[in-house]
Amino acid sequence: MSEPVTAAGWSHPAPLPPPPAPAAPRFAGPRTDHVAATVLAGVLVVLGALLGLVWAAWSPPGPRALVISPGVFVPDETESFIAGDGRFLVIAAVVGLLAGIVAWRRVADRGLLVMLGLAVGGTLGAVLMALVGHLTGGGTFHGGANTIIDQLPLSLHMHGLLFVEPAVATLLYGMCVAFTVHDDLGRPDPVRDRVRPPLPVSVGGGAHAQDGGRYGDAAGLPQQRDLPPQ
């Protein structure tokens, strides 16, 4: 194909078409953020009850204790309390990590309500896990004065661990939001697409930034004005 020739005798290639825009992810349908947030919170709550049984089965038995008076006792110096809280931390962190990943992978249901569902469902699920584990872990707090209790119930002593699951889930989800390529979280926005046309590509393939994608690599009209007449 021959190259076009200007009046000054200089030739330059035809303008290159702009590169195609990256394909946006496909979506299942209209926005259903509130439905996804509700379902996600409900699943985390139910999962918390089941994980309470796992926590009770995985944790070591509670220590023995000497009852001083009703409601006042002195436990043995063992690592049972630390071991129980540590296993709770592991379970809560893993569930929060998986919940954040699953919530982000649902491309058609991204938004603030989904993050709120992670926070609420993760908190309630962690509370329910601690409660179910306490009720099913065996042991008792009751005993007469100057008697020995063979096993104290499984309890969560570091109450701040109740917020590990929602914190991990929302932090991971927020990081995915911050580093996503699409400024709309990958969600379709018909109003924006209707009122704002797509931005033109400033630099095409093989073009310089100062040429704006019009003249390619060869000398163009702006450069010819600086050359001596032929």
N, C-alpha and C positions, 0 to 999 in steps of 0.2 A: 504494500500500500504506500503510495507516494505521500510525502509530508507537505502540508500547506506552506506556501511561500508568502512572506509579507512584502509590503511595498519597498522596504529597505533591502530586500534581498536575503534576509535571514529566515531560516526555516525553524520550525519548532513542532514537536509532535502534537497530535490532537489531545485535548483534555482527557485525563483518565477518570473513569467513573469512580465515585466514592465507594469505599469498601462497604459491604452489607453490614447492617447493624446486627449485633449479637441477638440471637433468638431468645425471647423471653420464655420463662417456664410456662408450661400448660397448666390450666386450672380446671378444677372439677365443676365449677359453677359459680353462682353468686356468693357473696360473703356470708359466712355462717360462723363468725367469731364467737358470738354468744353461745351457740350450741356447742362448739368445740371446747370452749372454756368450761362450760357446765359438765360436759362428759369427762373432760380431763380431771377436773376436781373430784368428781364422783369416783373415778377409777383409782385415784391416789388414796382416797379415804378407804375404799374397800381393800385396796392392797395393803394399807397400813394395818388393818385388822389381821390379815393373813400373816404379815411379817411379824406381828406381835408373837404369834406362835413360833415362828422361826427364831426370834430373839430369845424366847424362853427356853427352847430346846438347845440352842447353841451356847447359851451362857452357863457358867458353872453354878452349882448350888450356892445359896446364900450362906454366910458364916453362922456359927453358933453364937449365942449371946446370953449374957447373964442379966436377968430381970432384977433391977433395983427396986422398982415400984411399978404399978400399972402405967404403961406408956413410957417408962424410962428404963433403958437397958444399955448394956455395954457389950458391943460385938467383939468377936475375936479379931486379932490383927492379921487379916489375910488379904489377898488381892482380889477377892470376889467382887467387891464394889467397883474397882477399877476395871476388871475384866468385863463386867456387865456393861458398863458405860462405853468401853472401847468397842465392843461388838455392836452396840447400838449406833455408834458413830459410823462404823463401816457400812452397816446396812443402810442408814439414812443417806450417806454420801453416794453410794452406788445407785440408789433409787432416784435421787435428785439428778444425777448425771444422765441416767437413761431417760427420765421424764423430760429434761431439757432438750435432748436430742430428738426424741419422738415428736415433741411439740414443734420443733423447728422444721422437721422433715415434712410435716403436713403443710405443704406450700399454700394450699387454698385456704388455710385458716390461721394466718399470721396476724398479729395485732396486739394491742394493749390488753384486751380482754383475755387473751390466751396467757399472757404473762401473769395477769391477776389470778387466773385459774390455777396456774402453777404455784403461786404463793399461798393461796387459800387452801387448795387441796393438799399441798405438801405439809403445811402446818397442821391441819386437822389429821392427816394421815400419820404424822409423827406422834401426835398426842394419843391417837388411838392405838398405835403400836406400843407405846409405853404402858398404856392402861391394860391392854390385852396381855402383854407380857407379865405385868405385875399380878394379874388375876390368875394366870395359868402357870406361873413359875413355881408354885408350891411355897411352903413355909408359912409362918404366922408371926404376928407381933404380940400375941396375947400369951400371958403366963402369970403365975402368981409371983409374989415378992420372993426374992432369993431363990428363984428357980432358974433352970437353964433351958433355953429354947434351942432345939436341935438345928433349926434352919430358919433364917430370916427370909422374907419374901424378896423376890427380884424387884428392884426399884431403880429408877433413873435418878442419880444423885446430882449430876451436872445438868440442870434444867435448860441451860443454853443450847444443849444438843438438840432440843426440839426444833430449833430453827436452822439446823444444818441442811436438811432436805430442801426446804423452800429456797434457802440462800443459794445452794449449788445449782438448783434448777433455773432460778431466775437469772443468776449470773451467767450461766452458759447461754441461755436464751438471749440475754442482752448483748453478749459478745458476738453472737451470730448476727444480730440486728446491726451492730456497729460495723461489722466487716462485710456485710452483704454488698454486692455490686449494684443492685437496684435500689434506688432511693425510695421506692414505694414498697419495700419488703417483698418484692416479687409479685405483688398483687396487681390485678388489672385496675385501671382507673379511667373509665370511659369519659368522665367529665374533663379530666386533664387532657386526654387524647383529642377530645373534640375542640377545645378552646385553644390549645397550644400545639401548633404543628411541630413535627420533629426537627430538632436543631440540625443545620447543615454541618457536614464534616469539613473542618477548616483545612485539613491537610490530607490529601489523598495519597495513595500508594505511589512512590517515586517522585513526590513533589516536595518543594521546600516550604518551610513555614511562612516565609515572606511572600510567596507566590499565591498562597491561599488555594492551592490545588488547581490553578488555572493553566499554568504554562509548563508543568512538569519539570524535567531536569535541564532542558535546553534554554537558551537565552530567550527571554520574552520581551514584551513591549517595554516594561519598566527599565530593563537593562539596556535596551537599544538607545534610549535617549542619552546615555552617558558615553556612547561610542562615537568616535569621529566619523564624519560623513564619508561614504565610499565613492 
